[in-house]
Amino acid sequence: MGSPAKVRNITDLAKLAGVSPGTVSRSLANSELISTKTRERIQALAKTHDFRPNVMAQNLRNKRAGAIGVLIPLGHEKGQHISDPFFMSLLGGLADALTERGHDLLLSRVIPSNPNWLTDVAYSGRVDGVILIGQSDQLSIIEQVSEKFLPLVVWGANLPGQIHCSVGSDNRKGGELAALHLIEQGVRRFAFLGDPVAPEIAHRLEGARGALAAAGFGNALEILPAHLTAETAHPEVSKWLERIDMVPEGIIAASDVIALSTMRALSEFGYSVPDDVRVIGYDDLPMANQTMPPLTTVRQDLVAGGAHLVDLLFRRIAGEKTPSVVLDPKLIVRQSA
C-alpha cells in the first residue's frame, strides 16, 4: 500500500472523489445544490486529508469579506471583559486603522472551550484576516493555525522559534526597568504581583528577577499570582497582606489594574504609597496619571502597537511573510515610586 495521495487543492480533492471541482467547492460550502450524501462524502474526504479550501483566494474573487476578526482569547483570565482598560486602549486605535483601510472590525471575546476556536474563525470566510489580542495559555493552538493560515497577527510576547507573527513590548526589559528603579531608590524587599501563565507576564517576571539577581537580591522577591481584573486582584492582594509577616518595600505589578488595586489595598491596611511601599505598574493606561498618588509605570506604546498590528496583517493578506515586531518599553516615573 502506498502513502495516501496528497490533497493540495480543490482539483486534487475532486479527482480523489471522482467529481468535478465545482461539486467539491459547493459541497465544502455546504450548498444545498449538492445532495446530502455527496456533500457528506466530500466533507469527510476533506477532513481525512486535512484539506481546507483557500478561503483567501475565494474572497479575492468575491472582493474579499471586508472584515477583520479581532479576538481576545481568555484561556487563563476568564473574568476579563472587553471593557478592560487595556483592551479598550488598544481597540480604539485598531478600529480607526481598520476603518481607514476600508474594513470592518468583528470583535469577539473568546473563552476557549475546544481546540478549534481559532481555526473556525480563520476559515469561516467571514474575515480576511485575524488579530489576536494576547496569547493567554493558547500558544500551541496559535502556532498550529499559523502554520497554514498566513493572515494572522498577535499582540503578545516574542518567543524563541515561534511561527506566528507577534507585536508587543520587550517585556523582559520592562520588568528589568521596574526592578532597577526600585533598587536605585533603596528598596531591599520586593514583590511581583501577576500570574506568569501568560507569556507577557512571565517575561516581565523574568526581567525583574534577572535585575535583582545581578544586584545581589536574588532571594528578596516574593511572588503573588494576582489576576488581571480589579474584582479579583484587590481581594487577592488584601488576603496576601493579611498573611505576610512584613510588607515589601517595593512592588512590581504586572499591569496598571493590579497596581491600582494594590494601592487601594495598601491604603486600607494603613500603608502609605510611596512612604511605606513603592508601587510600579505596567502599561501606562490613561488612568495611571489620574490616581493619588499618580502611578509610576512601564509604558507600552499601544498606539504604535496597533498601527503595527494592522500594517503587518494587511501585508500578510497580500501574501507577505512578515517578521514580528518588538517595541521598546519606557519607565514613566511618577509619585507612587
C-alpha positions in Angstrom: 0.0 0.0 0.0 1.4 3.4 -0.9 1.0 6.6 1.1 -2.3 8.4 0.6 -2.4 11.0 -2.2 -1.6 14.5 -1.0 -4.6 16.9 -1.4 -3.3 20.4 -2.1 -6.3 22.0 -3.7 -9.9 21.5 -4.8 -8.8 19.9 -8.1 -6.9 17.2 -6.2 -9.8 16.5 -3.9 -12.2 16.4 -7.0 -10.0 13.7 -8.6 -9.9 11.7 -5.4 -13.7 11.9 -5.0 -14.4 11.3 -8.7 -16.5 14.5 -9.1 -16.0 17.9 -10.7 -14.1 20.7 -8.8 -17.3 22.7 -8.8 -19.1 19.9 -6.9 -16.3 19.9 -4.4 -16.4 23.6 -4.0 -20.2 23.6 -3.4 -20.0 20.6 -1.1 -17.4 22.3 1.1 -19.6 25.4 1.2 -22.5 23.2 2.3 -24.6 24.1 -0.8 -28.0 22.5 -1.0 -27.5 22.2 -4.7 -25.5 19.1 -3.9 -27.1 16.0 -2.4 -26.6 15.4 1.3 -24.9 12.1 0.6 -22.4 13.6 -1.8 -21.7 16.6 0.5 -21.1 14.4 3.5 -18.8 12.1 1.5 -16.7 15.0 0.1 -16.5 16.8 3.5 -15.4 13.5 5.1 -12.6 13.1 2.5 -11.5 16.7 3.1 -11.3 16.1 6.8 -9.4 12.8 6.3 -6.8 14.6 4.2 -6.7 17.7 6.5 -7.7 19.9 3.5 -9.2 23.3 3.8 -10.2 25.4 0.8 -8.2 28.5 0.1 -10.6 31.0 1.7 -8.3 33.9 0.8 -8.4 33.1 -2.9 -12.2 32.7 -2.7 -12.5 36.1 -1.0 -10.3 37.7 -3.7 -12.7 36.5 -6.4 -15.6 37.8 -4.3 -13.9 41.2 -3.5 -13.0 39.8 0.0 -15.1 39.6 3.1 -14.3 43.3 4.0 -13.9 42.5 7.7 -11.1 41.6 10.1 -11.7 39.4 13.1 -10.3 40.8 16.4 -10.3 38.1 19.0 -9.5 38.3 22.7 -8.6 34.7 23.9 -9.1 34.3 27.7 -8.0 30.8 28.5 -6.4 31.8 31.8 -8.2 35.0 32.7 -11.8 34.2 32.1 -13.0 37.0 34.3 -11.7 39.7 32.0 -14.1 41.6 29.7 -13.8 43.7 26.6 -14.4 46.7 28.8 -11.0 46.1 30.5 -9.0 49.3 30.3 -6.1 47.7 28.5 -8.3 46.2 25.8 -10.2 49.5 25.3 -6.9 51.4 24.9 -5.7 49.1 22.2 -9.0 48.6 20.4 -9.7 52.3 19.7 -6.6 52.6 17.6 -7.2 49.3 15.9 -10.8 50.2 14.9 -9.6 53.6 13.5 -6.8 52.0 11.5 -9.1 49.2 10.1 -11.8 51.8 9.1 -9.2 53.8 7.2 -8.3 50.6 5.3 -12.0 50.1 4.4 -12.6 47.1 6.7 -15.0 46.4 9.5 -13.9 45.1 12.8 -15.6 41.9 14.1 -14.8 41.8 17.8 -15.1 38.7 20.0 -14.1 37.7 23.5 -13.3 34.0 23.4 -13.3 31.6 26.3 -11.6 28.6 24.5 -13.7 25.6 25.1 -12.5 23.5 22.2 -9.2 23.4 20.2 -10.9 24.7 17.0 -11.9 28.1 18.4 -9.3 29.9 16.2 -9.5 27.6 13.2 -13.2 28.1 13.0 -12.9 31.9 12.7 -9.8 31.9 10.4 -11.5 29.6 7.8 -15.0 30.9 8.3 -14.9 33.1 5.1 -16.4 36.0 7.1 -13.0 37.7 7.7 -10.0 38.5 5.6 -7.6 38.1 8.5 -7.4 37.8 12.3 -5.8 39.9 15.0 -5.4 38.3 18.4 -5.1 40.5 21.5 -3.0 38.3 23.8 -1.7 34.8 23.7 -3.1 33.7 27.0 -2.4 30.0 27.5 -3.3 29.2 23.9 0.2 29.2 22.3 0.1 25.7 20.9 -3.2 26.4 19.1 -1.9 29.8 17.8 1.2 28.0 16.5 -0.8 25.3 14.8 -3.1 27.7 12.9 -0.2 30.0 12.0 1.5 27.1 10.1 -1.2 27.2 7.4 -3.1 30.5 7.9 -0.9 33.4 6.9 -3.1 36.5 7.7 -2.8 36.2 11.5 -1.1 38.7 13.8 -0.9 38.5 17.5 -0.4 41.1 20.2 1.9 39.4 22.8 5.3 38.2 23.7 8.0 37.4 21.2 9.1 33.8 21.9 12.2 31.9 20.5 11.4 30.0 17.4 7.8 31.0 17.2 5.9 30.5 14.0 3.2 33.2 14.5 3.8 36.9 13.8 3.6 39.0 17.0 3.7 42.6 18.0 4.5 43.6 21.6 6.8 45.2 24.1 10.2 43.8 25.2 8.6 42.6 28.4 11.8 41.4 30.0 13.3 44.8 29.6 10.2 46.3 31.1 10.4 44.1 34.2 14.1 44.9 34.4 13.5 48.7 34.2 11.0 48.5 37.1 13.3 46.4 39.3 16.3 48.7 38.7 14.3 51.8 39.6 13.3 50.3 42.9 16.9 49.2 43.6 18.1 52.8 42.9 15.5 54.1 45.4 17.0 51.9 48.2 14.3 49.1 48.1 15.6 45.8 49.5 12.4 43.7 49.9 10.5 43.2 46.7 7.3 41.6 45.4 6.0 40.8 41.9 2.2 40.7 41.6 0.9 38.9 38.5 0.2 35.4 37.1 3.1 34.2 34.9 0.9 31.8 33.0 0.6 34.3 30.2 4.0 34.7 28.3 4.0 38.5 28.6 3.7 38.4 32.3 6.2 35.6 32.6 8.7 37.7 30.7 8.1 40.7 33.0 8.8 38.5 36.0 12.0 37.1 34.3 13.2 40.6 33.7 12.7 41.7 37.3 14.3 38.5 38.6 17.3 39.0 36.4 17.9 42.6 37.5 17.5 41.6 41.2 19.9 38.7 40.9 22.5 40.8 39.2 22.3 43.3 42.1 22.6 40.6 44.7 18.9 40.5 45.7 18.0 37.1 44.1 16.2 35.8 47.2 14.4 39.1 48.0 11.5 38.7 45.7 8.1 37.4 46.7 5.5 36.4 44.0 1.7 36.7 44.2 0.0 35.3 41.1 -2.7 38.0 41.2 -5.2 38.1 38.4 -5.7 41.0 36.0 -9.2 42.3 36.9 -9.7 44.7 39.8 -12.5 42.5 41.1 -10.1 39.7 41.6 -6.8 41.5 42.2 -8.0 43.6 45.1 -9.2 40.7 47.4 -6.2 38.6 46.4 -3.8 41.4 47.5 -5.8 42.0 50.6 -5.6 38.4 51.7 -1.9 38.4 50.9 -1.3 41.5 53.1 -3.2 39.7 56.0 -0.9 36.7 56.0 2.6 38.1 55.3 4.8 38.9 58.2 6.4 42.0 56.6 5.2 44.1 53.8 7.7 44.6 50.9 9.3 47.9 50.4 8.7 47.8 46.6 6.0 46.2 44.5 6.2 45.5 40.7 2.7 44.9 39.4 2.2 43.0 36.1 -0.4 45.6 35.0 -1.7 49.0 35.9 -5.0 47.5 37.0 -3.2 45.2 39.5 -1.0 48.2 40.7 -4.1 50.4 41.4 -5.8 47.5 43.2 -2.7 47.1 45.3 -2.5 50.8 46.2 -6.1 50.6 47.3 -5.5 47.5 49.5 -2.3 49.1 51.0 -4.3 52.2 51.9 -7.0 50.0 53.6 -4.3 48.3 55.7 -2.8 51.7 56.7 0.2 51.7 54.5 1.3 54.9 52.6 2.4 54.9 49.0 5.2 55.7 48.4 6.4 56.4 52.0 5.9 52.8 53.2 5.7 50.9 49.9 6.7 52.0 46.4 4.4 50.6 43.6 5.2 50.3 39.9 2.6 49.2 37.3 2.8 48.2 33.7 1.1 49.6 30.5 0.7 53.3 31.3 -3.0 53.4 30.7 -4.8 56.8 30.8 -5.9 56.2 34.4 -2.3 55.8 35.6 -1.9 59.6 35.7 -5.2 60.2 37.4 -4.7 58.4 40.7 -3.5 59.8 44.0 -0.6 59.4 44.0 0.0 59.2 40.2 1.3 55.7 39.2 4.9 55.1 38.2 4.6 52.5 35.4 6.2 50.9 32.4 4.8 52.3 29.2 3.8 50.2 26.3 3.3 52.2 23.1 -0.2 50.9 22.3 -0.7 53.5 19.5 2.4 52.2 17.7 1.5 48.7 18.5 -2.0 48.9 17.0 -0.5 50.5 13.9 2.0 47.7 13.5 -0.7 45.0 14.0 -2.8 46.4 11.2 0.1 47.1 8.8 1.5 43.6 9.3 -1.9 42.0 8.9 -2.6 43.6 5.5 0.9 42.8 4.3 0.1 39.2 5.2 -3.2 39.3 3.5 -1.2 40.3 0.4 0.9 37.2 0.8 4.0 38.5 2.6 5.5 36.5 5.4 6.3 39.4 7.8 8.6 39.2 10.8 7.5 40.0 14.4 7.9 43.5 15.9 9.3 44.1 19.4 8.6 47.6 20.8 10.9 49.3 23.4 9.2 50.0 26.8 9.8 53.1 28.8 9.7 53.7 32.5 7.4 56.6 33.4 8.3 57.9 36.8 5.5 59.4 38.9 4.8 59.8 42.6 4.0 56.1 43.5 7.6 55.1 43.2 
